[in-house]
Amino acid sequence: MNKSEFIDAIAKKSGLTKKESESSLNALMDVIKDTLKHGDKISLVGFGTFRVMQKKATTGVNPQTKAKISIPAKKVAKLKFSDSINAILNGK
């Protein structure tokens, strides 16, 4: 499902227009990005938790040249789904 199909599904489920659904989805994504940018987490009960994780610097290997390269530390966004979502995915 791409973004426009997702907007259509939101509009159908919610009774909102496609324009209102798109605006709501964009607002949701903006709030998530802004919250994660500040290092905070978002917990949506029954859905999951968005959070920022710090990855350590590490050493990798270029597969073409076999030369060692350093990979710098960085922050990554993570989404851990709730047990209820995982139960749905596993047919429970």
Stockholm file with secondary structure:
# STOCKHOLM 1.0

chainA/1-92         MNKSEFIDAIAKKSGLTKKESESSLNALMDVIKDTLKHGDKISLVGFGTFRVMQKKATTGVNPQTKAKISIPAKKVAKLKFSDSINAILNGK
#=GR chainA/1-92 SS CCHHHHHHHHHHHHCCCHHHHHHHHHHHHHHHHHHHHTTCCEEETTTEEEEEEEECCEEEECTTTCCEEEECCEEEEEEEECHHHHHHHTTC
#=GC SS_cons        CCHHHHHHHHHHHHCCCHHHHHHHHHHHHHHHHHHHHTTCCEEETTTEEEEEEEECCEEEECTTTCCEEEECCEEEEEEEECHHHHHHHTTC
//
